[in-house]
Structure formats: structure tokens, C-alpha cells
Amino acid sequence: MLVADDGRFSYPMRLAHGTQSLQIEIQDPQGFPYAKVLTMNIQSHEQNRQIYLKQPIP
């Protein structure tokens, strides 16, 4: 996956209705690993719309 200089990235995926979690695992330039769980609640009126998550990974 390509990551921009400012740390942003995108990854398309299909989401079902309801609450779902996604675990993101990254490694910084020094080789230290980090993990973040993103939890989202997809409502039926959000079908076929793009969803943007903005949660920084410390």
C-alpha cells in the first residue's frame, strides 16, 4: 500500500451494514510496529457512498 508523505493512505473495501472493526498495522521508518483498531457503524442510508475515517495513529 502506498502512503503519502503526510501519512495518508486509502484502501477501498466493501462494508456491510452495522458495527464493524478494522485493524490497521503499520511500521514507522525506524521499524517500530503500531496497531490501531478503527470501529465504524455503517447505516443503511450510507449505502453506495464513500466513507472517510480520520483517526490518527499515534
PyMOL Python script that loads the backbone (N, CA, C, O; Angstrom):
from pymol import cmd

cmd.read_pdbstr("""\
ATOM      1  N   MET A   1       0.850  -1.160   0.000  1.00  0.00           N
ATOM      2  CA  MET A   1       0.000   0.000   0.000  1.00  0.00           C
ATOM      3  C   MET A   1       0.901   1.231   0.000  1.00  0.00           C
ATOM      4  O   MET A   1       1.889   1.291   0.732  1.00  0.00           O
ATOM      5  N   LEU A   2       0.557   2.185  -0.809  1.00  0.00           N
ATOM      6  CA  LEU A   2       1.325   3.428  -0.857  1.00  0.00           C
ATOM      7  C   LEU A   2       0.833   4.397   0.211  1.00  0.00           C
ATOM      8  O   LEU A   2      -0.370   4.559   0.414  1.00  0.00           O
ATOM      9  N   VAL A   3       1.771   5.032   0.882  1.00  0.00           N
ATOM     10  CA  VAL A   3       1.457   6.016   1.917  1.00  0.00           C
ATOM     11  C   VAL A   3       2.054   7.346   1.487  1.00  0.00           C
ATOM     12  O   VAL A   3       3.223   7.412   1.105  1.00  0.00           O
ATOM     13  N   ALA A   4       1.253   8.405   1.547  1.00  0.00           N
ATOM     14  CA  ALA A   4       1.710   9.740   1.167  1.00  0.00           C
ATOM     15  C   ALA A   4       2.720  10.259   2.185  1.00  0.00           C
ATOM     16  O   ALA A   4       2.822   9.734   3.294  1.00  0.00           O
ATOM     17  N   ASP A   5       3.465  11.292   1.800  1.00  0.00           N
ATOM     18  CA  ASP A   5       4.467  11.880   2.701  1.00  0.00           C
ATOM     19  C   ASP A   5       3.864  12.348   4.018  1.00  0.00           C
ATOM     20  O   ASP A   5       4.537  12.324   5.048  1.00  0.00           O
ATOM     21  N   ASP A   6       2.600  12.776   3.996  1.00  0.00           N
ATOM     22  CA  ASP A   6       1.954  13.246   5.229  1.00  0.00           C
ATOM     23  C   ASP A   6       1.286  12.110   6.003  1.00  0.00           C
ATOM     24  O   ASP A   6       0.627  12.356   7.014  1.00  0.00           O
ATOM     25  N   GLY A   7       1.450  10.858   5.535  1.00  0.00           N
ATOM     26  CA  GLY A   7       0.922   9.699   6.257  1.00  0.00           C
ATOM     27  C   GLY A   7      -0.446   9.227   5.802  1.00  0.00           C
ATOM     28  O   GLY A   7      -0.948   8.226   6.312  1.00  0.00           O
ATOM     29  N   ARG A   8      -1.059   9.919   4.859  1.00  0.00           N
ATOM     30  CA  ARG A   8      -2.383   9.495   4.405  1.00  0.00           C
ATOM     31  C   ARG A   8      -2.274   8.303   3.454  1.00  0.00           C
ATOM     32  O   ARG A   8      -1.291   8.145   2.731  1.00  0.00           O
ATOM     33  N   PHE A   9      -3.317   7.470   3.480  1.00  0.00           N
ATOM     34  CA  PHE A   9      -3.409   6.342   2.562  1.00  0.00           C
ATOM     35  C   PHE A   9      -4.885   6.059   2.328  1.00  0.00           C
ATOM     36  O   PHE A   9      -5.739   6.541   3.072  1.00  0.00           O
ATOM     37  N   SER A  10      -5.181   5.288   1.312  1.00  0.00           N
ATOM     38  CA  SER A  10      -6.564   4.887   1.066  1.00  0.00           C
ATOM     39  C   SER A  10      -6.579   3.422   0.664  1.00  0.00           C
ATOM     40  O   SER A  10      -5.616   2.900   0.102  1.00  0.00           O
ATOM     41  N   TYR A  11      -7.690   2.777   0.966  1.00  0.00           N
ATOM     42  CA  TYR A  11      -7.856   1.374   0.638  1.00  0.00           C
ATOM     43  C   TYR A  11      -9.349   1.111   0.450  1.00  0.00           C
ATOM     44  O   TYR A  11     -10.106   1.182   1.418  1.00  0.00           O
ATOM     45  N   PRO A  12      -9.782   0.814  -0.758  1.00  0.00           N
ATOM     46  CA  PRO A  12     -11.211   0.560  -0.973  1.00  0.00           C
ATOM     47  C   PRO A  12     -11.600  -0.812  -0.425  1.00  0.00           C
ATOM     48  O   PRO A  12     -10.869  -1.790  -0.584  1.00  0.00           O
ATOM     49  N   MET A  13     -12.751  -0.866   0.215  1.00  0.00           N
ATOM     50  CA  MET A  13     -13.263  -2.138   0.716  1.00  0.00           C
ATOM     51  C   MET A  13     -14.774  -2.055   0.863  1.00  0.00           C
ATOM     52  O   MET A  13     -15.327  -0.978   1.084  1.00  0.00           O
ATOM     53  N   ARG A  14     -15.428  -3.182   0.741  1.00  0.00           N
ATOM     54  CA  ARG A  14     -16.878  -3.235   0.912  1.00  0.00           C
ATOM     55  C   ARG A  14     -17.200  -3.397   2.390  1.00  0.00           C
ATOM     56  O   ARG A  14     -16.578  -4.192   3.096  1.00  0.00           O
ATOM     57  N   LEU A  15     -18.184  -2.627   2.843  1.00  0.00           N
ATOM     58  CA  LEU A  15     -18.609  -2.689   4.234  1.00  0.00           C
ATOM     59  C   LEU A  15     -20.084  -3.070   4.293  1.00  0.00           C
ATOM     60  O   LEU A  15     -20.893  -2.564   3.516  1.00  0.00           O
ATOM     61  N   ALA A  16     -20.424  -3.952   5.206  1.00  0.00           N
ATOM     62  CA  ALA A  16     -21.819  -4.332   5.415  1.00  0.00           C
ATOM     63  C   ALA A  16     -22.445  -3.381   6.434  1.00  0.00           C
ATOM     64  O   ALA A  16     -21.737  -2.654   7.131  1.00  0.00           O
ATOM     65  N   HIS A  17     -23.761  -3.391   6.515  1.00  0.00           N
ATOM     66  CA  HIS A  17     -24.453  -2.569   7.498  1.00  0.00           C
ATOM     67  C   HIS A  17     -24.134  -3.067   8.908  1.00  0.00           C
ATOM     68  O   HIS A  17     -23.923  -4.261   9.125  1.00  0.00           O
ATOM     69  N   GLY A  18     -24.104  -2.145   9.852  1.00  0.00           N
ATOM     70  CA  GLY A  18     -23.866  -2.495  11.246  1.00  0.00           C
ATOM     71  C   GLY A  18     -22.484  -2.067  11.707  1.00  0.00           C
ATOM     72  O   GLY A  18     -21.758  -1.380  10.988  1.00  0.00           O
ATOM     73  N   THR A  19     -22.135  -2.477  12.905  1.00  0.00           N
ATOM     74  CA  THR A  19     -20.856  -2.117  13.507  1.00  0.00           C
ATOM     75  C   THR A  19     -19.785  -3.098  13.055  1.00  0.00           C
ATOM     76  O   THR A  19     -19.974  -4.313  13.097  1.00  0.00           O
ATOM     77  N   GLN A  20     -18.649  -2.543  12.619  1.00  0.00           N
ATOM     78  CA  GLN A  20     -17.531  -3.343  12.143  1.00  0.00           C
ATOM     79  C   GLN A  20     -16.237  -2.739  12.642  1.00  0.00           C
ATOM     80  O   GLN A  20     -16.156  -1.537  12.895  1.00  0.00           O
ATOM     81  N   SER A  21     -15.241  -3.565  12.781  1.00  0.00           N
ATOM     82  CA  SER A  21     -13.919  -3.096  13.197  1.00  0.00           C
ATOM     83  C   SER A  21     -12.891  -3.503  12.145  1.00  0.00           C
ATOM     84  O   SER A  21     -13.015  -4.533  11.482  1.00  0.00           O
ATOM     85  N   LEU A  22     -11.891  -2.668  12.022  1.00  0.00           N
ATOM     86  CA  LEU A  22     -10.802  -2.894  11.078  1.00  0.00           C
ATOM     87  C   LEU A  22      -9.506  -2.604  11.813  1.00  0.00           C
ATOM     88  O   LEU A  22      -9.353  -1.529  12.392  1.00  0.00           O
ATOM     89  N   GLN A  23      -8.573  -3.542  11.800  1.00  0.00           N
ATOM     90  CA  GLN A  23      -7.282  -3.325  12.451  1.00  0.00           C
ATOM     91  C   GLN A  23      -6.256  -2.909  11.407  1.00  0.00           C
ATOM     92  O   GLN A  23      -6.067  -3.591  10.400  1.00  0.00           O
ATOM     93  N   ILE A  24      -5.598  -1.784  11.660  1.00  0.00           N
ATOM     94  CA  ILE A  24      -4.550  -1.273  10.792  1.00  0.00           C
ATOM     95  C   ILE A  24      -3.219  -1.517  11.503  1.00  0.00           C
ATOM     96  O   ILE A  24      -3.060  -1.153  12.669  1.00  0.00           O
ATOM     97  N   GLU A  25      -2.279  -2.120  10.815  1.00  0.00           N
ATOM     98  CA  GLU A  25      -0.944  -2.343  11.372  1.00  0.00           C
ATOM     99  C   GLU A  25       0.063  -1.628  10.488  1.00  0.00           C
ATOM    100  O   GLU A  25       0.067  -1.802   9.270  1.00  0.00           O
ATOM    101  N   ILE A  26       0.917  -0.823  11.107  1.00  0.00           N
ATOM    102  CA  ILE A  26       1.901  -0.058  10.355  1.00  0.00           C
ATOM    103  C   ILE A  26       3.284  -0.223  10.987  1.00  0.00           C
ATOM    104  O   ILE A  26       3.430  -0.749  12.090  1.00  0.00           O
ATOM    105  N   GLN A  27       4.269   0.234  10.264  1.00  0.00           N
ATOM    106  CA  GLN A  27       5.646   0.221  10.763  1.00  0.00           C
ATOM    107  C   GLN A  27       6.254   1.575  10.412  1.00  0.00           C
ATOM    108  O   GLN A  27       6.204   1.997   9.256  1.00  0.00           O
ATOM    109  N   ASP A  28       6.829   2.259  11.405  1.00  0.00           N
ATOM    110  CA  ASP A  28       7.423   3.563  11.141  1.00  0.00           C
ATOM    111  C   ASP A  28       8.796   3.401  10.481  1.00  0.00           C
ATOM    112  O   ASP A  28       9.316   2.287  10.412  1.00  0.00           O
ATOM    113  N   PRO A  29       9.386   4.494   9.997  1.00  0.00           N
ATOM    114  CA  PRO A  29      10.668   4.394   9.296  1.00  0.00           C
ATOM    115  C   PRO A  29      11.786   3.751  10.118  1.00  0.00           C
ATOM    116  O   PRO A  29      12.733   3.211   9.548  1.00  0.00           O
ATOM    117  N   GLN A  30      11.690   3.800  11.451  1.00  0.00           N
ATOM    118  CA  GLN A  30      12.701   3.174  12.299  1.00  0.00           C
ATOM    119  C   GLN A  30      12.433   1.687  12.527  1.00  0.00           C
ATOM    120  O   GLN A  30      13.237   0.997  13.154  1.00  0.00           O
ATOM    121  N   GLY A  31      11.291   1.192  12.012  1.00  0.00           N
ATOM    122  CA  GLY A  31      10.982  -0.223  12.141  1.00  0.00           C
ATOM    123  C   GLY A  31      10.088  -0.588  13.311  1.00  0.00           C
ATOM    124  O   GLY A  31       9.851  -1.773  13.546  1.00  0.00           O
ATOM    125  N   PHE A  32       9.574   0.405  14.067  1.00  0.00           N
ATOM    126  CA  PHE A  32       8.694   0.119  15.201  1.00  0.00           C
ATOM    127  C   PHE A  32       7.267  -0.116  14.710  1.00  0.00           C
ATOM    128  O   PHE A  32       6.744   0.688  13.939  1.00  0.00           O
ATOM    129  N   PRO A  33       6.631  -1.207  15.146  1.00  0.00           N
ATOM    130  CA  PRO A  33       5.263  -1.505  14.705  1.00  0.00           C
ATOM    131  C   PRO A  33       4.221  -0.769  15.560  1.00  0.00           C
ATOM    132  O   PRO A  33       4.435  -0.513  16.745  1.00  0.00           O
ATOM    133  N   TYR A  34       3.116  -0.445  14.942  1.00  0.00           N
ATOM    134  CA  TYR A  34       1.975   0.173  15.617  1.00  0.00           C
ATOM    135  C   TYR A  34       0.710  -0.488  15.093  1.00  0.00           C
ATOM    136  O   TYR A  34       0.670  -0.932  13.945  1.00  0.00           O
ATOM    137  N   ALA A  35      -0.319  -0.557  15.922  1.00  0.00           N
ATOM    138  CA  ALA A  35      -1.610  -1.107  15.507  1.00  0.00           C
ATOM    139  C   ALA A  35      -2.714  -0.202  16.025  1.00  0.00           C
ATOM    140  O   ALA A  35      -2.602   0.377  17.106  1.00  0.00           O
ATOM    141  N   LYS A  36      -3.767  -0.086  15.254  1.00  0.00           N
ATOM    142  CA  LYS A  36      -4.918   0.731  15.635  1.00  0.00           C
ATOM    143  C   LYS A  36      -6.159   0.003  15.163  1.00  0.00           C
ATOM    144  O   LYS A  36      -6.205  -0.479  14.031  1.00  0.00           O
ATOM    145  N   VAL A  37      -7.171  -0.083  16.024  1.00  0.00           N
ATOM    146  CA  VAL A  37      -8.452  -0.673  15.649  1.00  0.00           C
ATOM    147  C   VAL A  37      -9.418   0.471  15.380  1.00  0.00           C
ATOM    148  O   VAL A  37      -9.656   1.307  16.251  1.00  0.00           O
ATOM    149  N   LEU A  38      -9.971   0.508  14.178  1.00  0.00           N
ATOM    150  CA  LEU A  38     -10.959   1.507  13.806  1.00  0.00           C
ATOM    151  C   LEU A  38     -12.321   0.838  13.833  1.00  0.00           C
ATOM    152  O   LEU A  38     -12.535  -0.170  13.160  1.00  0.00           O
ATOM    153  N   THR A  39     -13.241   1.393  14.608  1.00  0.00           N
ATOM    154  CA  THR A  39     -14.588   0.843  14.702  1.00  0.00           C
ATOM    155  C   THR A  39     -15.550   1.822  14.044  1.00  0.00           C
ATOM    156  O   THR A  39     -15.508   3.023  14.311  1.00  0.00           O
ATOM    157  N   MET A  40     -16.407   1.304  13.191  1.00  0.00           N
ATOM    158  CA  MET A  40     -17.359   2.153  12.488  1.00  0.00           C
ATOM    159  C   MET A  40     -18.732   1.511  12.502  1.00  0.00           C
ATOM    160  O   MET A  40     -18.857   0.288  12.574  1.00  0.00           O
ATOM    161  N   ASN A  41     -19.764   2.347  12.433  1.00  0.00           N
ATOM    162  CA  ASN A  41     -21.138   1.869  12.388  1.00  0.00           C
ATOM    163  C   ASN A  41     -21.737   2.350  11.072  1.00  0.00           C
ATOM    164  O   ASN A  41     -21.972   3.544  10.889  1.00  0.00           O
ATOM    165  N   ILE A  42     -21.983   1.417  10.159  1.00  0.00           N
ATOM    166  CA  ILE A  42     -22.495   1.737   8.834  1.00  0.00           C
ATOM    167  C   ILE A  42     -24.020   1.672   8.866  1.00  0.00           C
ATOM    168  O   ILE A  42     -24.597   0.637   9.202  1.00  0.00           O
ATOM    169  N   GLN A  43     -24.671   2.785   8.513  1.00  0.00           N
ATOM    170  CA  GLN A  43     -26.126   2.873   8.492  1.00  0.00           C
ATOM    171  C   GLN A  43     -26.642   2.587   7.088  1.00  0.00           C
ATOM    172  O   GLN A  43     -25.916   2.772   6.112  1.00  0.00           O
ATOM    173  N   SER A  44     -27.877   2.142   6.979  1.00  0.00           N
ATOM    174  CA  SER A  44     -28.433   1.772   5.677  1.00  0.00           C
ATOM    175  C   SER A  44     -28.483   2.959   4.714  1.00  0.00           C
ATOM    176  O   SER A  44     -28.388   2.753   3.504  1.00  0.00           O
ATOM    177  N   HIS A  45     -28.629   4.181   5.200  1.00  0.00           N
ATOM    178  CA  HIS A  45     -28.696   5.338   4.302  1.00  0.00           C
ATOM    179  C   HIS A  45     -27.330   5.709   3.732  1.00  0.00           C
ATOM    180  O   HIS A  45     -27.238   6.597   2.884  1.00  0.00           O
ATOM    181  N   GLU A  46     -26.268   5.045   4.184  1.00  0.00           N
ATOM    182  CA  GLU A  46     -24.924   5.324   3.700  1.00  0.00           C
ATOM    183  C   GLU A  46     -24.516   4.389   2.551  1.00  0.00           C
ATOM    184  O   GLU A  46     -23.360   4.390   2.127  1.00  0.00           O
ATOM    185  N   GLN A  47     -25.455   3.608   2.060  1.00  0.00           N
ATOM    186  CA  GLN A  47     -25.146   2.635   1.010  1.00  0.00           C
ATOM    187  C   GLN A  47     -24.660   3.358  -0.255  1.00  0.00           C
ATOM    188  O   GLN A  47     -25.218   4.377  -0.662  1.00  0.00           O
ATOM    189  N   ASN A  48     -23.614   2.803  -0.859  1.00  0.00           N
ATOM    190  CA  ASN A  48     -23.025   3.327  -2.098  1.00  0.00           C
ATOM    191  C   ASN A  48     -22.418   4.719  -1.930  1.00  0.00           C
ATOM    192  O   ASN A  48     -22.331   5.471  -2.902  1.00  0.00           O
ATOM    193  N   ARG A  49     -22.006   5.068  -0.744  1.00  0.00           N
ATOM    194  CA  ARG A  49     -21.345   6.345  -0.513  1.00  0.00           C
ATOM    195  C   ARG A  49     -19.941   6.078  -0.003  1.00  0.00           C
ATOM    196  O   ARG A  49     -19.691   5.065   0.650  1.00  0.00           O
ATOM    197  N   GLN A  50     -19.024   6.990  -0.303  1.00  0.00           N
ATOM    198  CA  GLN A  50     -17.675   6.865   0.225  1.00  0.00           C
ATOM    199  C   GLN A  50     -17.660   7.295   1.685  1.00  0.00           C
ATOM    200  O   GLN A  50     -18.319   8.261   2.070  1.00  0.00           O
ATOM    201  N   ILE A  51     -16.900   6.566   2.488  1.00  0.00           N
ATOM    202  CA  ILE A  51     -16.770   6.859   3.910  1.00  0.00           C
ATOM    203  C   ILE A  51     -15.312   7.173   4.181  1.00  0.00           C
ATOM    204  O   ILE A  51     -14.422   6.421   3.785  1.00  0.00           O
ATOM    205  N   TYR A  52     -15.073   8.272   4.847  1.00  0.00           N
ATOM    206  CA  TYR A  52     -13.711   8.678   5.165  1.00  0.00           C
ATOM    207  C   TYR A  52     -13.509   8.583   6.672  1.00  0.00           C
ATOM    208  O   TYR A  52     -14.284   9.149   7.443  1.00  0.00           O
ATOM    209  N   LEU A  53     -12.476   7.872   7.090  1.00  0.00           N
ATOM    210  CA  LEU A  53     -12.142   7.760   8.504  1.00  0.00           C
ATOM    211  C   LEU A  53     -10.946   8.649   8.780  1.00  0.00           C
ATOM    212  O   LEU A  53      -9.940   8.596   8.074  1.00  0.00           O
ATOM    213  N   LYS A  54     -11.066   9.460   9.808  1.00  0.00           N
ATOM    214  CA  LYS A  54      -9.951  10.329  10.188  1.00  0.00           C
ATOM    215  C   LYS A  54      -9.637  10.063  11.653  1.00  0.00           C
ATOM    216  O   LYS A  54     -10.143  10.747  12.543  1.00  0.00           O
ATOM    217  N   GLN A  55      -8.809   9.078  11.887  1.00  0.00           N
ATOM    218  CA  GLN A  55      -8.347   8.751  13.226  1.00  0.00           C
ATOM    219  C   GLN A  55      -6.839   8.574  13.152  1.00  0.00           C
ATOM    220  O   GLN A  55      -6.353   7.585  12.603  1.00  0.00           O
ATOM    221  N   PRO A  56      -6.102   9.523  13.698  1.00  0.00           N
ATOM    222  CA  PRO A  56      -4.645   9.389  13.614  1.00  0.00           C
ATOM    223  C   PRO A  56      -4.131   8.194  14.405  1.00  0.00           C
ATOM    224  O   PRO A  56      -4.676   7.843  15.452  1.00  0.00           O
ATOM    225  N   ILE A  57      -3.097   7.587  13.897  1.00  0.00           N
ATOM    226  CA  ILE A  57      -2.411   6.505  14.604  1.00  0.00           C
ATOM    227  C   ILE A  57      -1.216   7.117  15.301  1.00  0.00           C
ATOM    228  O   ILE A  57      -0.322   7.652  14.645  1.00  0.00           O
ATOM    229  N   PRO A  58      -1.186   7.045  16.625  1.00  0.00           N
ATOM    230  CA  PRO A  58      -0.073   7.709  17.355  1.00  0.00           C
ATOM    231  C   PRO A  58       1.274   7.094  17.031  1.00  0.00           C
ATOM    232  O   PRO A  58       2.296   7.534  17.558  1.00  0.00           O
TER     233      PRO A  58
END
""", "prot")
cmd.dss("prot")
cmd.show_as("cartoon", "prot")
cmd.util.cbc("prot")
cmd.orient("prot")
